[in-house]
Amino acid sequence: MQFFDTMIARHSYRGEFEPNPIPREDLVKIVTAGIHAPSAGNQQSQRFYVVTDPALLAKIREIFQHPGVATAPALVLLVSKLLKFGENDSPFELQDYGAAAQNVLLAIADLGYSTVWTDGQTNFNKEFQEKIGSLLNLDEDATVRAVLPVGIPKTKGGQQLPRKPFDELVRFFE
Ligand SMILES: Cc1cc2nc3c(=O)[nH]c(=O)nc-3n(C[C@H](O)[C@H](O)[C@H](O)COP(=O)(O)O)c2cc1C
């Protein structure tokens, strides 16, 4: 798809997925899109965990109950690392992760798959964070921000939600 077509076609999909496995090369393309996102100071604090292993999928499904996660043939976990930025802890891990997340979402849509950004259900969920951290043996400075279920949607025809009027969001000074 052309870039602007992909941007408009991308939408959140919260339903179940077909069981068709996703070719590894597509998963590589999806995370490569995330790698190419900009990051503060080019620190690249974003990490991507791709899960297709049935045993690990089952364990993640136990700790995050979600129709998409329960049926998707692949999960892409978006992880951020709190890296040092100069003297201070980087305040940019959320921005880095957000930029990477959008690239990943666009790549998923462009390849004809669906997903949803689950940040609201995972990012600040303490119980989920503790369980996923120990399941994946994450370093102290790493946080799973979102679990993206990826696959071919069972329910077709979804669309982006309507956006606010252009003039409410944009101002030209010309
Ligand atoms: C930071 C962030 C967190 C989100 N968290 C969730 C979530 O926890 N669960 C969910 O179903 N959708 C979540 N979404 C998806 C939004 O609800 C969705 O993007 C928005 O309603 C617009 O719909 P669209 O993606 O179809 O355009 C999140 C999106 C963003 C950017």
The ligand as an ORCA input file, in Angstrom:
! r2SCAN-3c Opt
* xyz 0 1
  C      -1.202      4.932     24.086
  C      -2.368      4.122     23.589
  C      -2.940      3.184     24.432
  C      -4.003      2.386     23.973
  N      -4.485      1.412     24.793
  C      -5.480      0.616     24.344
  C      -5.948     -0.447     25.158
  O      -5.472     -0.672     26.244
  N      -6.929     -1.232     24.668
  C      -7.484     -1.012     23.437
  O      -8.381     -1.762     23.043
  N      -7.056      0.004     22.635
  C      -6.075      0.809     23.064
  N      -5.583      1.802     22.253
  C      -6.170      2.002     20.912
  C      -7.062      3.249     20.867
  O      -8.221      3.017     21.618
  C      -7.384      3.556     19.411
  O      -6.186      3.819     18.712
  C      -8.318      4.747     19.268
  O      -9.556      4.500     19.873
  C      -8.556      5.124     17.803
  O      -9.014      4.004     17.081
  P      -8.207      3.489     15.800
  O      -6.899      2.912     16.281
  O      -9.087      2.430     15.202
  O      -7.994      4.642     14.892
  C      -4.530      2.592     22.679
  C      -3.939      3.549     21.842
  C      -2.865      4.292     22.280
  C      -2.210      5.282     21.344
*
